[in-house]
């Protein structure tokens, strides 16, 4: 029995990864987690220039989840390459660089900066960002723009491209097919759902930004459904994200069609979540007679 998975030509020790924006760059958790039990770390979203992020308050706890409007704060791709990436080389986990921009050119610039970066095994495109040249509409809600962005980065980059799908669309399958046809090597699904919370006594939004991304166990049923739909519509791997906090949650995603999973909000309330999920999956596979993770993917009895 093996937990090893191979996706888009890259071998991972196991299929349990950390989601971008929830685990820093990995080293922040070194005193709390055995980092060598993490299959991959999707690092905090990187932009071409450093970014301050939004004004606080920018996180709010909700029933079974949280709203965040951090605003993609990060030190910039060059700082990551010079100061952070070298610190990750002593660990066994793979590094996936999540990138974003407000124009296609900005995405391309970040991807170019990562070319030749040893230790970065893939790029994850955050296409939920607003496209300033198209009136602020997110790249990820328009199949034409999502495909155009994917194709531009794919032509530029020397690394496999994972496209992180937004759930804030009418038909996620349409977007998935569009970016697959544009050259995406894999998909990750889903990003956060847009939400809002209001202080009824101050009569003001609880987030300075008004709206934020909803994550955590509350969104898991939506995420499982979307992974199920997308994985049956495309031929490239799908990485499941959304409310995974236990090994049972992860197994649901595998059975729905995910080839790997990312753990996000659970890292905030249980820093050892990834370790526990890896151990639980291993026990489940032994109990159910699975010899590999691949055997479990999409093995739903319908």
C-alpha positions as CSV (number, residue, x, y, z in Angstrom):
1,X,0.0,0.0,0.0
2,X,1.3,3.4,-1.0
3,X,0.2,7.0,-0.3
4,X,2.5,8.3,-3.1
5,X,0.8,10.0,-6.0
6,X,2.1,11.2,-9.4
7,X,0.4,14.1,-11.0
8,X,1.4,16.1,-14.1
9,X,4.8,14.4,-14.0
10,X,5.6,15.2,-10.4
11,X,5.7,12.6,-7.6
12,X,4.3,13.6,-4.2
13,X,4.9,11.5,-1.0
14,X,1.2,11.8,-0.3
15,X,-1.9,13.5,-1.6
16,X,-2.6,15.8,1.4
17,X,-1.4,19.4,0.7
18,X,-1.9,22.7,2.4
19,X,-4.0,25.4,0.7
20,X,-2.6,28.7,-0.3
21,X,-3.1,31.5,2.3
22,X,-3.7,29.1,5.2
23,X,-0.2,27.8,5.9
24,X,2.1,30.7,5.1
25,X,5.2,29.5,3.3
26,X,5.3,26.3,5.4
27,X,8.1,27.3,7.7
28,X,5.8,29.3,10.0
29,X,4.4,25.9,11.1
30,X,7.7,24.1,11.6
31,X,7.4,24.2,15.4
32,X,3.9,22.7,15.4
33,X,3.8,20.2,12.5
34,X,6.0,17.5,11.1
35,X,6.4,19.2,7.8
36,X,7.8,16.1,6.2
37,X,4.3,14.5,6.5
38,X,2.9,17.3,4.2
39,X,2.6,16.2,0.6
40,X,2.9,19.7,-0.8
41,X,2.7,23.3,0.4
42,X,0.8,25.7,-1.8
43,X,2.5,28.9,-0.7
44,X,0.8,32.2,0.1
45,X,-0.2,33.9,-3.1
46,X,2.6,35.7,-4.8
47,X,2.5,38.9,-6.9
48,X,5.1,40.7,-8.9
49,X,5.4,43.4,-6.3
50,X,5.0,43.3,-2.5
51,X,1.4,43.9,-1.4
52,X,0.1,45.3,2.0
53,X,-3.3,43.7,1.8
54,X,-6.6,45.1,3.1
55,X,-7.3,47.2,6.2
56,X,-8.4,45.3,9.3
57,X,-10.7,43.9,10.4
58,X,-10.2,41.3,7.7
59,X,-11.0,38.0,9.3
60,X,-14.3,37.0,10.9
61,X,-15.3,33.7,12.4
62,X,-18.7,32.3,11.1
63,X,-20.6,29.2,12.1
64,X,-18.5,26.3,10.8
65,X,-16.1,28.5,9.0
66,X,-14.6,31.9,8.5
67,X,-14.7,35.0,6.3
68,X,-11.4,36.5,5.2
69,X,-10.6,39.6,3.2
70,X,-6.8,39.6,3.7
71,X,-6.3,41.1,0.3
72,X,-3.5,38.8,-0.9
73,X,-0.8,40.4,1.3
74,X,2.6,39.0,0.4
75,X,6.3,40.1,0.1
76,X,6.5,39.7,-3.6
77,X,7.9,36.9,-5.8
78,X,11.5,38.1,-5.7
79,X,11.6,38.1,-1.9
80,X,10.1,34.6,-2.0
81,X,12.8,33.4,-4.3
82,X,15.7,35.0,-2.5
83,X,14.7,34.7,1.2
84,X,12.1,32.0,1.6
85,X,12.5,29.3,-1.0
86,X,16.1,28.4,0.1
87,X,14.7,27.7,3.6
88,X,12.3,25.1,2.2
89,X,14.9,22.9,0.5
90,X,15.6,20.9,3.7
91,X,12.0,19.5,3.8
92,X,10.5,16.6,1.9
93,X,7.3,18.4,0.8
94,X,6.9,19.7,-2.7
95,X,6.4,23.5,-3.2
96,X,3.7,24.9,-5.4
97,X,3.7,28.6,-6.1
98,X,0.3,30.2,-6.0
99,X,0.4,33.4,-8.2
100,X,-2.0,36.2,-9.0
101,X,-2.2,39.6,-10.7
102,X,-4.7,42.2,-11.9
103,X,-3.8,41.8,-15.6
104,X,-2.6,39.0,-17.8
105,X,0.8,40.7,-18.0
106,X,1.2,40.7,-14.3
107,X,0.5,37.0,-14.1
108,X,3.0,36.3,-16.9
109,X,5.6,38.4,-15.1
110,X,5.3,36.4,-11.9
111,X,5.4,33.1,-13.9
112,X,8.5,34.3,-15.7
113,X,10.2,35.1,-12.4
114,X,9.6,31.5,-11.2
115,X,11.2,30.0,-14.4
116,X,14.2,27.9,-13.4
117,X,13.4,28.1,-9.7
118,X,14.6,24.9,-8.2
119,X,12.3,23.6,-5.6
120,X,9.1,24.9,-7.2
121,X,7.4,22.0,-8.8
122,X,4.3,23.7,-10.2
123,X,2.3,27.0,-10.4
124,X,-1.2,27.4,-9.1
125,X,-3.1,30.2,-10.8
126,X,-5.5,32.1,-8.6
127,X,-8.1,33.2,-11.3
128,X,-10.5,34.6,-8.7
129,X,-8.7,38.0,-8.9
130,X,-10.4,41.0,-10.6
131,X,-9.3,41.8,-14.1
132,X,-8.7,45.6,-14.0
133,X,-8.7,45.8,-17.8
134,X,-12.2,44.2,-18.0
135,X,-13.9,46.4,-15.5
136,X,-12.9,44.5,-12.4
137,X,-14.7,41.3,-13.2
138,X,-12.8,38.2,-11.9
139,X,-10.9,36.2,-14.5
140,X,-12.4,33.0,-13.2
141,X,-16.0,33.9,-14.0
142,X,-15.5,34.3,-17.7
143,X,-14.5,31.1,-19.6
144,X,-12.9,33.2,-22.4
145,X,-10.8,35.3,-20.1
146,X,-9.9,32.3,-17.9
147,X,-8.7,30.4,-20.9
148,X,-6.8,33.4,-22.3
149,X,-5.0,33.8,-18.9
150,X,-4.2,30.1,-18.7
151,X,-2.8,30.0,-22.2
152,X,-0.6,33.1,-21.7
153,X,0.9,31.7,-18.5
154,X,1.3,28.2,-19.9
155,X,3.3,29.6,-22.9
156,X,5.5,31.5,-20.5
157,X,6.2,29.0,-17.7
158,X,8.5,26.1,-17.6
159,X,6.3,24.5,-14.9
160,X,3.0,22.6,-14.8
161,X,0.0,24.9,-14.4
162,X,-2.8,24.2,-11.9
163,X,-5.8,26.5,-12.3
164,X,-7.7,27.2,-9.1
165,X,-11.4,27.5,-9.9
166,X,-13.8,29.9,-8.4
167,X,-17.1,28.6,-7.2
168,X,-18.7,32.0,-7.7
169,X,-20.0,31.1,-11.2
170,X,-23.1,29.7,-12.8
171,X,-21.4,26.7,-14.3
172,X,-18.0,25.7,-13.0
173,X,-17.7,22.9,-15.5
174,X,-17.7,25.4,-18.4
175,X,-14.8,27.2,-16.8
176,X,-13.0,23.9,-16.1
177,X,-13.3,22.8,-19.7
178,X,-12.1,26.2,-21.0
179,X,-8.9,26.2,-19.0
180,X,-8.2,22.5,-19.8
181,X,-8.5,23.3,-23.5
182,X,-6.1,26.3,-22.9
183,X,-3.4,23.9,-21.6
184,X,-4.0,23.6,-17.9
185,X,-2.2,20.5,-16.4
186,X,-4.5,20.2,-13.4
187,X,-7.4,22.0,-11.6
188,X,-7.9,22.8,-8.0
189,X,-11.4,23.3,-6.7
190,X,-12.8,25.2,-5.0
191,X,-11.6,28.7,-4.0
192,X,-13.7,30.5,-1.4
193,X,-17.4,31.5,-1.7
194,X,-18.1,35.2,-1.4
195,X,-19.9,36.1,1.8
196,X,-20.7,38.9,4.2
197,X,-21.4,39.4,7.9
198,X,-23.0,42.4,9.6
199,X,-22.7,43.8,13.1
200,X,-26.4,44.5,13.9
201,X,-25.6,47.0,16.7
202,X,-23.1,49.1,14.8
203,X,-25.1,48.4,11.7
204,X,-21.8,48.0,9.8
205,X,-20.1,45.2,7.9
206,X,-17.9,43.1,10.1
207,X,-15.1,43.2,7.5
208,X,-13.6,46.5,6.5
209,X,-13.7,45.3,2.9
210,X,-17.5,44.4,3.3
211,X,-17.2,41.1,1.5
212,X,-14.9,38.2,2.1
213,X,-14.2,34.6,1.1
214,X,-16.1,32.0,3.1
215,X,-14.1,28.9,3.9
216,X,-14.2,26.0,6.3
217,X,-16.5,23.0,7.0
218,X,-19.6,25.0,6.0
219,X,-18.6,24.9,2.3
220,X,-17.6,21.3,2.1
221,X,-20.9,20.0,0.5
222,X,-20.6,22.6,-2.2
223,X,-17.0,21.7,-2.8
224,X,-17.6,18.0,-3.0
225,X,-20.4,18.5,-5.5
226,X,-18.2,20.7,-7.7
227,X,-15.2,18.4,-7.6
228,X,-17.6,15.5,-8.6
229,X,-18.9,17.5,-11.6
230,X,-15.6,18.8,-12.7
231,X,-13.7,15.5,-12.4
232,X,-16.2,13.8,-14.7
233,X,-16.0,16.6,-17.3
234,X,-12.2,16.9,-17.7
235,X,-9.3,14.5,-18.3
236,X,-6.7,16.3,-16.1
237,X,-6.3,15.8,-12.4
238,X,-8.5,17.7,-9.9
239,X,-7.3,18.7,-6.5
240,X,-10.1,19.0,-4.0
241,X,-10.4,21.9,-1.6
242,X,-13.1,23.2,0.7
243,X,-13.8,22.4,4.3
244,X,-11.5,19.4,4.7
245,X,-10.7,19.0,8.4
246,X,-10.7,15.3,9.0
247,X,-9.5,12.2,7.0
248,X,-13.2,11.3,6.4
249,X,-13.6,14.6,4.6
250,X,-10.6,13.9,2.5
251,X,-11.8,10.5,1.5
252,X,-15.1,12.0,0.4
253,X,-13.2,14.2,-2.0
254,X,-11.2,11.2,-3.3
255,X,-14.3,9.2,-3.9
256,X,-15.9,12.2,-5.7
257,X,-13.0,12.3,-8.1
258,X,-10.2,14.3,-6.5
259,X,-6.6,13.0,-7.1
260,X,-5.3,15.0,-4.2
261,X,-6.7,17.4,-1.5
262,X,-5.7,20.7,0.1
263,X,-6.3,21.5,3.7
264,X,-7.0,25.1,4.5
265,X,-9.0,26.6,7.3
266,X,-8.5,23.5,9.5
267,X,-4.8,24.6,9.8
268,X,-6.0,27.5,11.9
269,X,-7.9,25.6,14.5
270,X,-5.9,22.3,14.4
271,X,-2.2,22.8,13.2
272,X,-1.8,19.0,13.2
273,X,-4.8,18.5,10.8
274,X,-2.6,17.4,7.8
275,X,-0.7,14.9,9.9
276,X,-3.9,13.4,11.3
277,X,-5.5,13.3,7.8
278,X,-2.5,11.5,6.3
279,X,-2.6,8.9,9.1
280,X,-6.4,8.4,8.8
281,X,-6.3,7.9,5.0
282,X,-3.6,5.3,5.4
283,X,-5.7,3.4,8.0
284,X,-8.8,3.7,5.8
285,X,-7.0,2.3,2.7
286,X,-5.8,-0.6,4.7
287,X,-9.3,-1.3,6.0
288,X,-10.9,-1.0,2.6
289,X,-8.2,-2.9,0.7
290,X,-6.9,0.0,-1.5
291,X,-3.3,-0.5,-2.6
292,X,-2.9,3.0,-3.9
293,X,-4.6,6.4,-3.7
294,X,-5.3,6.2,-7.4
295,X,-7.6,3.2,-6.8
296,X,-9.7,5.3,-4.5
297,X,-10.1,8.2,-6.9
298,X,-13.7,8.4,-8.3
299,X,-14.5,5.0,-6.7
300,X,-18.1,6.0,-6.0
301,X,-20.7,3.3,-6.1
302,X,-23.7,4.8,-7.9
